[in-house]
């Protein structure tokens, strides 16, 4: 059983780890054998937000206390949650102005992945069959906004979310999931804002080359799993390796991972962390290729559902 209660100091340490752009020796080896690997800047962005807003760490610590208690007492959301999605497309080229079909294909993937109707769900090994989850959250496309820009890439400083920097401001961010689609650059596929941050920048950003399953979607990230991964962050999930060697993802039923996994690892892939568990490389919160990730765990499900419970950080999304 993992220790999943963190002090404020430990919470800050967890969020201060480098993202994929700074390679550990293990990551360097992975890069040599797998040129195209997933890059998610969610924790890098969070680290910057924590620097700019010292009160964010305290808010996130309160969210962790609430989450731990909600899971302990079974105070989870009652009934189905349907989340309206507003897609904000920022484009310089015609290719970047992605089609409605590509956008809808992403909504379809989110609905499958969060409801265990994805066709590869049956590939979950027997080792993890007892903990594979149907999260039970659905998504509906609410609106699409498009804006022509002169920017070739947007980076990860939330410029795409602000009209003052040429972006598109979020629509009703306390009741709608805003998803920005643009060219991010720097090898980043996407990033999300964790619960507790400012509503003015709340939502998920996905590079247009890694959204959905058709149109501009580019292999090996053309099965819509980048958004599944990032929406997981938006619902308070951490990377499965805890952004540290043998770190904690604050979930008790996921194995302890050495670090990120890339490509599609052969099963079983053993961790060298305490107990040498088989790593859950097919979990959406690892860094494997889209075809290599196809499950959430029950512990992750409970963690996600707790933020939609009464008093939770995203309770406003669960209102009728």
N, C-alpha and C positions, 0 to 999 in steps of 0.2 A: 504494500500500500504506500503510495507516495505521500509525502508531507505536503499538504496543499494550502496551509495557512501561512501567510507571509506578513512580516512586519513592514512598516512603511519603508525602512531602509532596504530590506530585501526586495521590495517591490521596485524601488528605484534602480537597484542593481540589475534586476531582471530586464528592465526596459532600457538599460544603457549598453546592451551588447550590440556589436556591429552587425550590419546586415550582410547579405551575400556578397556585396562588392569587395569586402575585405576577406581574403581567402585564408582559411586555416590549412595546414598541410593536407588534411583529409579532403578538403574542398578542392585544393589544387589538383590532387590526384583525380578527383571526379571530373574536373574541367578538362584534363588531358584526354580522358576517355569519352567525354560527352560535351561537345562544344556548345550546344544549345541547352542551357539550364535555366531553371526558373529563378527569377529575381523578384522578391517582394519587399517593398520599402516600408511596410507598415510600422515596424519597430524603429527604424531610422526616423520616420516622421514623428512617431510618438516621443522619441528622445528629444527632438527639437521642441515639440510642444511642451514637454516637461521643463525644458530650460526657459522657455518664454513665459510659462505660467506655473509658478511654484505651487499654486493651490490645486493643480490638476492631480498631483500625486495623492493628496488627501482625499479628493473626490473618488479617485480610483480605488483607494484603500477602503473607502466606505462601500463602494460597489462590491469589492471582494468580500467584505464582511457580510453584506446582504446576500450575496450569492451563496456563500458557505452555509448560512443559516437557512436560506430558502431550500437548498438541496437537502439539508439535514432534516428539516421539518416537512418536506414534501410540498412546500408552498410554491408550486409551479403554476404556470398559466393553465386555466381550465378551458378546454375547447380549442378549436382551430384558430390560427392566426393567418390572415391574408395581408400581405404587405404590398401596397401600391408602389410601383417603381417609376421614377421620372428619369429618363435618359437624356443627358445633355451632351450633344455631339459638337466637338470643336474641330474644324477641318481647315487645312490650307490647300490640300490637293483634292481632286475628285475622289480618289481612292479612299481618302480619310473620311469622306462624307458617306459613311457606310449605309447600307440599305436597311429598310425596315425589316426585311426578311432576316438579315444577320442579327439585328437587335432582338427580334422575336425568338430566334433560335436560342439566344442566351437565356431569355425568360423561361423557355421550355426546359433547358438544362437545369436551371435552378429548381424548377418544380419537380423534376425527376430526382435530382440528387438529394433534396431536402425531404423527399417523401418515399425514398427507397424504391422508386420505380425505374431507376437507371438500369439499362440492360446488363451492365457489368456487376451489379450488386451481388449476383449469384457467384461471382468469382472470389468473394471474401472467403479466405481459408477457414477450415473447420476450427482452427486454433482460436479464431476470433468470432466465431458464429454466435456465441452467447452474448456478445456485447455490441454487435452491429445494430445500428439504430435507424428507425424511421423518425426523423425529427418532427414531421407533421406541420411544417410551415410552408405556405404557398405564396406565390408572387404573381402579380398581375401588372401588365404594362399600363401605366396611367397616362403618360404623355411623353412625347419626344420633342426636344428643342434643339435647333441647329444654329450654329453661328460660324461664319467664315472668319478666319483669322490670318495674320501674317506670320504666326509663330511656327517654326519647324518642329520644335519640341518644347514641352512644358515643365519638365523636371518634377520634383516632389515637394515644392513649397506651397502648394494649394493655389497657385496663380489661376488655374483653370476654374476655380470656384468663385472668383471675384470679378465683377464687371470692371472694377478699377484697373485690373491688370489684363483686361481683354477676354476674361472668361465669362461664365454664366453662373449667376448666383443660384443657390439651391432653392427649390420650390417646397414650401411646407415641410422643412426637414424634421419636424417632430412627429409627423404622421406619414411621411413618404420617404422611401429610400431613394436618395439621389445617386445616380450612377453617371459619372463623367467618362466620356469616351474620347480619347485624344492620343496623340503621339507623346509618350512620356520621355523616352530617351534613356541613355545610360544603362541599357540592359534590363530595365525594370518593366515587368509585365503588368504590375498593378500595385495598388496600396489602398488601405482602408483606415478610417478613423475609429478607434476603439470607443466604447461607451464612456461618457464622462467629459468628452471634449466639447468644444463650442459648437452650437447648432449651426453657426454661420459657415462652418467648413465640414459639417457632418456628411458622411456618405462614403462611396467607393469610387476609385479611379481605375479604369482598365485601358490599356493600350489597345487601339482599334485592331491591331494585328492578332490579338489574343482574346477577342470577344466572340462568343458563340461558336457555331460549327460550320458556317457557310460564308460566302462573300470573301472578305479579306482575311479571315481566320487562317493562321499559319501554323503548320505542324512544327514540332510535336505538341503544340499548345492550341489545338483547334477542336477541342471537345468541350469547351466552355468551362473548364475546371478552374481557370484563373479566377473567374467571378465567384465560383463556389468557395474557393479558398479565401478570397477577400471578404465576402459576405460573412464567412465564418469569423474572421477577425472583427467585423462590424458588430457581430453578435457576441463578442467578448472571448473568442477562442484564441489561444496562443499557438505559435508554431509547436509541433509535437515534440521537438527536442528542447523546448524551453529557451531557445536562443542562447544556450550555453552548453558546454560539453556535459552530457548526462544531466541536463537541466530539467526543471519541472514545468509542465504545461498546465499545472493546476487542475488536472483531471486524474482521477484515481484509477481508471480502468484502461488507460493507454500505457504501453510499455515505455520504459525509459530509453531514449535514443541517444546514441553518441553525438550525432550532429544531423544536419540535413542529408537526405538521400536524393540522388538525381537519377534521371533515366527511368528504367523499369527494372528494379532490382529483382534478382532471382529469389524465390521463396524456398526455404526460410533464410532470412538475413538476421544474423545474431548480433546483438549489442554486446559490447565489452564492458558496459556499465554494471553496477551491482546486480548480481543474479543472472547475468548474461541472458536477458529475455530475448525472444524473437521480436524484432521491431515490426511495428504496424506500418510498413512502408506504403501500404495502399490507402492510408488515411488522407483525407483531403487537406490536412494541415501539415503534411510533409512537403517536400520540394520536387517530388517525382513528376514525370511527364503526365500530361492529361490522361493518357491511356493507362497509367500506372496507379491512379488514385480513384477510389470508388466507394468510400465509406466514411461515416462518422461513427463514434462510439456512443453508448448510452450515457456515459459520463459527460461527453461533450454535448449531447442532447440536453441533459439536465442543466448544464451550465448555460446554454443558449436560452432555454425556456425561462430560466430564473429572471433574466433581465426584462422579460415581458410581463412578469407577475406584478401585482399591485405593490407599488413602492419601488419597483425595479427601474433601472436606468432607461429602459425603452418601453415602459408601461403604456405610454401614449399611443404606441403602434397597435396595441391590443384592444383599444377601445372600439366599440361598435360604430 
